[in-house]
Amino acid sequence: MSDSTRIWSPIDFAKDGKQVDFLRLPISTDTSAYGWIPVPAICVKNGVGPTAVLIAGTHGDEYEGQIGLMRLARGLRESDVSGRVIIFPSLNFPAVQAGRRVSPIDEGNLNRLYPGRAHGSATEMIAHYITHVILPMADLVVDLHSGGRSLDYLPCALVRGAKTTAENERLLELLRVFGVPLAEFTDGTGGGGNTTLPAAAGELGIPVITAELGGGATLRRAGSDLAEHGALRLLKHIGILASFEAPDPEPVKMMSCESMDLFVYADSSGLFEPRVELGDQVKAGQLAGLLHSVDDPHRQPREVLFPSSGLVVCKRHLTLATRGDCLFGLLQDAATLPLGRTSC
């Protein structure tokens, strides 16, 4: 069986001009035997130069990046560009259309299925197309996320640590240009490990800026502005844009996440009452929140404590919690870490 992609598109990524169309994701259902699902795509190319790939909507209920890239794409003209910009504002379109983290077609979490499969499920086919068609063209990838329905995030970003100090210096400069307030280096052992977009890009030596820009399945205007302006700053930094209209970046504080003790999980089910907020500095042993039993409302709530000290970077948005749900995530100051060192 051929390993070539089954996704196709009228967009010619080698052609100069601004092209706005769709990837065609093949689907076969009871009511559409030879159908396809549209995945919106924009390509703006002008001559020879670097290629940036801008992605949002990997998870359908994360909106800051989607809105930010829509605004950017509408304003970008061929004459603005030296090189190429490829934009996917809603990459996992079935999930976006359903307002869900995962695809309603196959329950696929796109950022847990790289490098994908050419003849796999719908979500695996998207991952395969990005890995084998889009990434080989890229000099930089910007991967925009937020906390979705279940989490709220302070704006932050991460990059996978490279093999050399010089490469890490370049990644640090990209973080500074993007302008997110908090950033960290990661070795990829947390989250999706080697099944994520940054992992697939890393195999090709392509730098990826991954950002978390809000959450709660709502829109934080500050997050969508950062998505748009940060991407524009990066396009100028790598030589694709000569000029743009966006504010200067804010200072970036480097953080770390070196232990699973920096995450707090529900150890029973119930209604979650947080006792701290995003951006709070907390100490080990401090009360994080209470879990109130739905089945036994007269019972005293279960106390949840922070196992480590740090800055609250993410917090559960939903009140109803089940054992194993993430309630909080912390970051710690990385000012004293050597640049080559990575975090989780």
GULO-244081 format. One record per residue (C-alpha): x negated, y, z negated; chain; residue in three letters. Coordinates in steps of 0.2 Angstrom, whole numbers, plus 5000, padded with zeros to 4 digits. Each point is the difference from the previous one (the first is absolute). Example, Ala and Ser with C-alpha at 12.3 -4.5 7.8 and 13.67 -1.06 7.14 Angstrom:
<nodes>
NODE   px   py   pz mol type
NODE 4938 4978 4961   A  ALA
NODE 4994 5017 5003   A  SER
</nodes>
This chain:
<nodes>
NODE   px   py   pz mol type
NODE 5000 5000 5000   A  MET
NODE 4993 5017 5005   A  SER
NODE 4995 5012 4986   A  ASP
NODE 5004 5015 5010   A  SER
NODE 5013 5012 4992   A  THR
NODE 5019 4998 5005   A  ARG
NODE 5003 5018 4996   A  ILE
NODE 5000 5012 5015   A  TRP
NODE 5002 5018 5004   A  SER
NODE 5002 5013 5014   A  PRO
NODE 4987 5010 4991   A  ILE
NODE 4983 5000 5009   A  ASP
NODE 4988 5004 4986   A  PHE
NODE 4986 5004 5013   A  ALA
NODE 5010 5013 5009   A  LYS
NODE 4998 5019 4996   A  ASP
NODE 5016 5009 4994   A  GLY
NODE 5013 4999 4987   A  LYS
NODE 5010 4984 5001   A  GLN
NODE 5015 4996 4988   A  VAL
NODE 5008 4983 5001   A  ASP
NODE 5001 4984 4991   A  PHE
NODE 4991 4983 4997   A  LEU
NODE 5011 4986 5006   A  ARG
NODE 5001 4987 4986   A  LEU
NODE 5008 4985 5007   A  PRO
NODE 5015 4992 4991   A  ILE
NODE 5012 4986 5004   A  SER
NODE 5016 4999 4991   A  THR
NODE 5018 4993 5002   A  ASP
NODE 5005 5016 5008   A  THR
NODE 4984 5005 5009   A  SER
NODE 4991 4985 5007   A  ALA
NODE 4986 5011 5009   A  TYR
NODE 5001 5016 4990   A  GLY
NODE 4987 5011 4993   A  TRP
NODE 4999 5012 4984   A  ILE
NODE 4993 5017 5003   A  PRO
NODE 4985 5006 4990   A  VAL
NODE 4997 5019 5003   A  PRO
NODE 4983 5004 5006   A  ALA
NODE 4992 5016 5006   A  ILE
NODE 4983 5002 5009   A  CYS
NODE 4992 5017 5004   A  VAL
NODE 4984 4999 5010   A  LYS
NODE 4989 5012 5008   A  ASN
NODE 4983 4995 5008   A  GLY
NODE 4987 4991 4990   A  VAL
NODE 4998 5001 4982   A  GLY
NODE 5004 4991 4983   A  PRO
NODE 5016 4990 4997   A  THR
NODE 5010 5002 4984   A  ALA
NODE 5014 4989 4996   A  VAL
NODE 5014 5007 4988   A  LEU
NODE 5012 4987 4992   A  ILE
NODE 5015 5002 4989   A  ALA
NODE 5015 4989 4997   A  GLY
NODE 4990 4984 4996   A  THR
NODE 5013 4999 4986   A  HIS
NODE 5017 5006 5005   A  GLY
NODE 5005 5009 4984   A  ASP
NODE 4984 5011 4999   A  GLU
NODE 5005 5017 5008   A  TYR
NODE 4986 5013 4997   A  GLU
NODE 4989 4993 5014   A  GLY
NODE 5014 4997 5012   A  GLN
NODE 5006 5018 4999   A  ILE
NODE 4982 5007 5000   A  GLY
NODE 4995 4991 5016   A  LEU
NODE 5017 5004 5009   A  MET
NODE 4996 5019 4997   A  ARG
NODE 4982 4998 5005   A  LEU
NODE 5005 4990 5016   A  ALA
NODE 5013 5013 5005   A  ARG
NODE 4987 5014 4999   A  GLY
NODE 4986 4991 5009   A  LEU
NODE 4996 5005 5018   A  ARG
NODE 4988 4992 5012   A  GLU
NODE 4991 5017 5002   A  SER
NODE 4996 4999 4981   A  ASP
NODE 4991 4984 5001   A  VAL
NODE 4983 4994 5005   A  SER
NODE 5001 4982 4999   A  GLY
NODE 5015 4990 4995   A  ARG
NODE 5013 4999 4986   A  VAL
NODE 5011 4985 4998   A  ILE
NODE 5015 5002 4988   A  ILE
NODE 5012 4987 4993   A  PHE
NODE 5011 5009 4988   A  PRO
NODE 5011 4985 4996   A  SER
NODE 4989 4985 5004   A  LEU
NODE 5011 4986 4992   A  ASN
NODE 5016 5007 5008   A  PHE
NODE 5012 4987 4995   A  PRO
NODE 4995 5003 4982   A  ALA
NODE 5001 5019 5003   A  VAL
NODE 5017 4998 5007   A  GLN
NODE 5006 4990 4986   A  ALA
NODE 4992 5011 4987   A  GLY
NODE 4991 4986 4992   A  ARG
NODE 4982 4996 4996   A  ARG
NODE 5000 4984 5010   A  VAL
NODE 5008 4995 5016   A  SER
NODE 5018 4994 5000   A  PRO
NODE 4996 4989 5015   A  ILE
NODE 4987 4989 4992   A  ASP
NODE 4997 5007 4982   A  GLU
NODE 4983 5005 5006   A  GLY
NODE 4989 5012 4990   A  ASN
NODE 4990 5007 5014   A  LEU
NODE 4985 5005 4989   A  ASN
NODE 4999 4982 4994   A  ARG
NODE 4999 4992 5017   A  LEU
NODE 4985 5006 5009   A  TYR
NODE 4992 4995 5012   A  PRO
NODE 5017 4993 5005   A  GLY
NODE 5004 4987 5013   A  ARG
NODE 5004 5003 5019   A  ALA
NODE 5014 4987 4999   A  HIS
NODE 5005 5002 4982   A  GLY
NODE 5015 5009 4992   A  SER
NODE 5005 5017 5005   A  ALA
NODE 4989 5008 4986   A  THR
NODE 4985 4989 5004   A  GLU
NODE 5002 5005 5018   A  MET
NODE 4998 5019 4995   A  ILE
NODE 4985 4996 4989   A  ALA
NODE 4992 4991 5015   A  HIS
NODE 5003 5014 5012   A  TYR
NODE 4992 5013 4989   A  ILE
NODE 4986 4988 4996   A  THR
NODE 4996 4995 5018   A  HIS
NODE 5006 5014 5011   A  VAL
NODE 5000 5016 4990   A  ILE
NODE 4985 4998 4987   A  LEU
NODE 4987 4997 5013   A  PRO
NODE 5004 5017 5008   A  MET
NODE 4998 5009 4983   A  ALA
NODE 4987 5011 4992   A  ASP
NODE 5010 5004 4985   A  LEU
NODE 5017 4993 4992   A  VAL
NODE 5011 5010 4989   A  VAL
NODE 5012 4988 4991   A  ASP
NODE 5014 5010 4990   A  LEU
NODE 5010 4992 4986   A  HIS
NODE 5010 5004 4985   A  SER
NODE 5008 4990 4985   A  GLY
NODE 5015 4996 5010   A  GLY
NODE 5016 4995 4990   A  ARG
NODE 4992 4993 4985   A  SER
NODE 4986 5012 4996   A  LEU
NODE 4995 5019 4999   A  ASP
NODE 4982 5005 5003   A  TYR
NODE 4990 5015 4998   A  LEU
NODE 4992 5005 5016   A  PRO
NODE 4984 4989 5002   A  CYS
NODE 4990 4991 5012   A  ALA
NODE 4988 4986 5002   A  LEU
NODE 4986 4993 5011   A  VAL
NODE 4991 4984 5001   A  ARG
NODE 4982 5001 4994   A  GLY
NODE 4988 4997 5014   A  ALA
NODE 4983 4991 5000   A  LYS
NODE 4988 5015 4999   A  THR
NODE 4999 5016 4991   A  THR
NODE 5000 5010 5016   A  ALA
NODE 5017 4992 5006   A  GLU
NODE 5007 5003 4983   A  ASN
NODE 4995 5019 5001   A  GLU
NODE 5009 5001 5016   A  ARG
NODE 5016 4992 4992   A  LEU
NODE 4999 5012 4986   A  LEU
NODE 4999 5015 5012   A  GLU
NODE 5016 4993 5009   A  LEU
NODE 5009 5000 4983   A  LEU
NODE 4994 5018 4997   A  ARG
NODE 5006 5005 5017   A  VAL
NODE 5017 4992 4998   A  PHE
NODE 5002 5009 4983   A  GLY
NODE 5009 4988 4989   A  VAL
NODE 4999 5005 4982   A  PRO
NODE 4994 4983 4994   A  LEU
NODE 4990 4987 5009   A  ALA
NODE 4992 4983 4997   A  GLU
NODE 4988 4988 5008   A  PHE
NODE 5007 4982 5001   A  THR
NODE 4992 4983 5004   A  ASP
NODE 5017 4994 5006   A  GLY
NODE 5002 4986 4986   A  THR
NODE 5017 5008 4994   A  GLY
NODE 5016 5001 5010   A  GLY
NODE 5000 4990 5016   A  GLY
NODE 4981 4996 5000   A  GLY
NODE 4995 4995 5017   A  ASN
NODE 5017 5001 5008   A  THR
NODE 5002 5019 5001   A  THR
NODE 4997 5012 5014   A  LEU
NODE 4984 5007 4991   A  PRO
NODE 4993 4982 5000   A  ALA
NODE 5004 4998 5018   A  ALA
NODE 4992 5016 5004   A  ALA
NODE 4985 4997 4989   A  GLY
NODE 4996 4984 5010   A  GLU
NODE 4997 5012 5015   A  LEU
NODE 4991 5013 4990   A  GLY
NODE 5014 5013 5001   A  ILE
NODE 5002 5012 4986   A  PRO
NODE 5018 5001 4993   A  VAL
NODE 5007 5013 4988   A  ILE
NODE 5015 4992 4991   A  THR
NODE 5011 5013 4990   A  ALA
NODE 5014 4998 4988   A  GLU
NODE 5011 5016 5001   A  LEU
NODE 5015 4998 4989   A  GLY
NODE 5014 4987 4998   A  GLY
NODE 5017 4996 4993   A  GLY
NODE 5006 4998 5018   A  ALA
NODE 5002 5019 5000   A  THR
NODE 4991 5013 5009   A  LEU
NODE 4987 5011 4990   A  ARG
NODE 4996 5015 5011   A  ARG
NODE 4983 5002 4993   A  ALA
NODE 4996 4982 5006   A  GLY
NODE 5007 5002 5017   A  SER
NODE 4990 5017 5002   A  ASP
NODE 4984 4991 4994   A  LEU
NODE 5003 4986 5013   A  ALA
NODE 5001 5013 5014   A  GLU
NODE 4987 5012 4994   A  HIS
NODE 4988 4987 4995   A  GLY
NODE 5001 4991 5016   A  ALA
NODE 4998 5016 5010   A  LEU
NODE 4984 5004 4989   A  ARG
NODE 4993 4983 5004   A  LEU
NODE 5004 5002 5019   A  LEU
NODE 4989 5016 5000   A  LYS
NODE 4987 4992 4989   A  HIS
NODE 4996 4986 5013   A  ILE
NODE 5001 5012 5015   A  GLY
NODE 5017 4996 5007   A  ILE
NODE 5008 5017 4996   A  LEU
NODE 4990 5017 5002   A  ALA
NODE 5013 5009 4989   A  SER
NODE 5016 4998 4991   A  PHE
NODE 5011 5008 4987   A  GLU
NODE 4999 4992 4983   A  ALA
NODE 4994 5006 4983   A  PRO
NODE 4982 4996 4994   A  ASP
NODE 4999 4983 4990   A  PRO
NODE 5002 5000 4981   A  GLU
NODE 4985 4993 4990   A  PRO
NODE 4999 4981 4999   A  VAL
NODE 4997 4992 4983   A  LYS
NODE 4993 4983 5002   A  MET
NODE 5008 4986 4989   A  MET
NODE 4998 4981 4998   A  SER
NODE 5011 4985 4996   A  CYS
NODE 4988 4987 4995   A  GLU
NODE 5012 4988 4989   A  SER
NODE 5017 4993 5001   A  MET
NODE 5001 5007 4982   A  ASP
NODE 5004 5016 5009   A  LEU
NODE 5017 4993 5006   A  PHE
NODE 5015 4998 4988   A  VAL
NODE 5012 4987 5004   A  TYR
NODE 5017 4995 4992   A  ALA
NODE 4999 4985 4989   A  ASP
NODE 5019 4998 4999   A  SER
NODE 5015 5006 5010   A  SER
NODE 5010 5015 4995   A  GLY
NODE 5003 5018 5002   A  LEU
NODE 4984 5009 5001   A  PHE
NODE 4998 5016 4990   A  GLU
NODE 4983 5009 5004   A  PRO
NODE 4992 5010 4986   A  ARG
NODE 4987 5009 5011   A  VAL
NODE 5000 5008 5016   A  GLU
NODE 4990 5001 5016   A  LEU
NODE 4984 5010 4997   A  GLY
NODE 4999 4996 4981   A  ASP
NODE 4984 4995 4993   A  GLN
NODE 5003 4985 4989   A  VAL
NODE 4990 4989 4987   A  LYS
NODE 4998 4982 4997   A  ALA
NODE 5014 4994 4989   A  GLY
NODE 5011 5015 5003   A  GLN
NODE 5019 4997 5003   A  LEU
NODE 5003 4999 5018   A  ALA
NODE 5019 4996 4999   A  GLY
NODE 5014 4990 4994   A  LEU
NODE 5009 4985 5008   A  LEU
NODE 5018 4999 4994   A  HIS
NODE 5009 4983 5001   A  SER
NODE 5015 5000 5011   A  VAL
NODE 5006 4983 4993   A  ASP
NODE 4997 5005 4982   A  ASP
NODE 5003 5019 4999   A  PRO
NODE 5000 5000 4981   A  HIS
NODE 4982 4993 4999   A  ARG
NODE 4986 5012 4998   A  GLN
NODE 4991 5005 5016   A  PRO
NODE 4984 4992 5005   A  ARG
NODE 4985 5011 4999   A  GLU
NODE 4988 5001 5014   A  VAL
NODE 4983 5006 4996   A  LEU
NODE 4985 5007 5011   A  PHE
NODE 4986 4987 5000   A  PRO
NODE 4988 5013 5006   A  SER
NODE 4997 5019 5000   A  SER
NODE 5002 5010 5016   A  GLY
NODE 5010 5012 5011   A  LEU
NODE 5018 4994 5005   A  VAL
NODE 4999 5000 5019   A  VAL
NODE 5016 4989 5003   A  CYS
NODE 5016 4997 4990   A  LYS
NODE 5015 4989 5003   A  ARG
NODE 5014 5009 5008   A  HIS
NODE 5014 4987 4997   A  LEU
NODE 5007 4998 4983   A  THR
NODE 5005 4982 5001   A  LEU
NODE 4984 4990 4998   A  ALA
NODE 4997 4981 5001   A  THR
NODE 4985 4991 4993   A  ARG
NODE 4985 5003 5010   A  GLY
NODE 5005 5017 5007   A  ASP
NODE 4987 5013 5000   A  CYS
NODE 5004 5014 4988   A  LEU
NODE 4985 5011 5001   A  PHE
NODE 4983 5001 5009   A  GLY
NODE 4985 5010 4993   A  LEU
NODE 4984 5007 5007   A  LEU
NODE 4984 5005 4990   A  GLN
NODE 4988 5013 5003   A  ASP
NODE 4986 4994 5012   A  ALA
NODE 4989 5016 4999   A  ALA
NODE 4986 4989 4993   A  THR
NODE 5001 4985 5012   A  LEU
NODE 4987 4998 5013   A  PRO
NODE 5007 5004 5018   A  LEU
NODE 4996 4982 5006   A  GLY
NODE 5011 4992 4986   A  ARG
NODE 5017 4995 5004   A  THR
NODE 5016 4998 4990   A  SER
NODE 5016 4989 5001   A  CYS
</nodes>
